[in-house]
Amino acid sequence: MSLLHATVRWLYSAVVWAMQPLLRRKLARRGVQEPGYLEAIEERFGDYGAGSAPGQGWVWVHAVSMGETRAAAILVRALRRQMPGMRLLLTHGTATGRAEGKALLQPGDMQVWQPWDTPAAVGRFLARFRPAIGILMETEVWPNLVAGCRAQGVPLVLANARLNAHSLRKAERVGWLARPAFGGLAAVWAQSQADADRLRQLGAPVQGIFGNLKFDATPDAALLARGHALRERCAAAGRPVVLLASAREGEEAQWLAALKQFRPSAAGNPPQDASDFIANSRVQWLIVPRHPQRFDEVEALVRQHGFSVSRRSAWGPDAAPQAADVWLGDSMGEMPLYYGLGSVALLGGSFAPLGGQNLIEAAACGCPVVMGPSVFNFQEAATLAEQAGAAFAVDSMAQGVQQAVALAQDAARGAQVRAAAEQFAAAHRGAADRTAQAVQALLARHT
């Protein structure tokens, strides 16, 4: 390492070390609404409790949040098929990621927090677990984590890797820190050619373009079947369901404003109150917020606009919806139910400048997507979905509402687009096996 790089990382380490009290305060604040942030806090600083060391040989997978954990679940299943007896060490950065990851654990596996990126915390983590390999999911590259693994001879890779143009510009502004971090990885396996090109600009050792792991996800069959049954029931009643999926803060207000401006072409007199707005749209509206801590907030916002609300948690185990202007999906792990229920979905995160949420899951469930202008987190998938006729791009929430309602009310066209969505999802599978094979090959070279 050059003297310049050593000096830069020393300064970075000093800043990260000094930020530890701020991190503790942030965790305490987040823990008020999400108690998971208060769990095992000392693990974040490299303290994994007393007792004997848990051995070595772990296949360590780091999935910072829920989306990355769902992608990790697909890879973990492929790894277990190819490497029976694998011991999984799973790390996360968010409470939702950690909660989602619990289902991936088998006897002998472990789950802990990602160490805060100081040399001391990273060093304690590596000394404690001595992983055989580290697999970072999608975007999580930390300078001291990379440097620590390199010093200890732990091959650290970036899987399902993506890097949009905005993130590349940010990384290039701190290139003196980012380039050694990306360049210090043992391998990078990109989602697309465009991701690979951008990652190489940062010096990343891209060794393959494997596609997106999320195409290999299989929706829960029971939830999807229940959703389909409800969708048919709603369609037969003349109220097909339009879903605002994984809505982010600010998008609900856009959506409510668009509803009140909505004027179907066949409508007569302008509606006079909130219920009339819903009736004139001739669809059943369903909203699923991205973050569970916002369920109550979103319900209050919808009611403030004069709409009645029925929450999924009140439907009972048979998922029989109660009559209301708006249904609120306030459950976790049931997106196949919601996508199965929806005749079409508005893509959350794409109507605010947030880069969009995962549209691949919707396609796998056969749910067409209407997406706003901000899809930089899933640009490749968005482009491919639009080319396949499985998704439609609009410039605003108002246009999205119009497009979604028109599609929901056209049963014949809706069936064609649902088939296109399923075909699109099926055509891009295979990334999980390709990645698992590359992991196995890399492990063989380091043992």
Beta strands, then each sheet from edge to edge (+ up, - down):
strand 1: 59-62
strand 2: 88-92
strand 3: 110-113
strand 4: 133-137
strand 5: 156-161
strand 6: 187-190
strand 7: 206-209
strand 8: 241-247
strand 9: 284-289
strand 10: 309-311
strand 11: 326-328
strand 12: 344-347
strand 13: 369-371
strand 14: 391-393
sheet 1: 3+ 2+ 1+ 4+ 5+ 6+ 7+
sheet 2: 10+ 11+ 9+ 8+ 12+ 13+ 14+
end
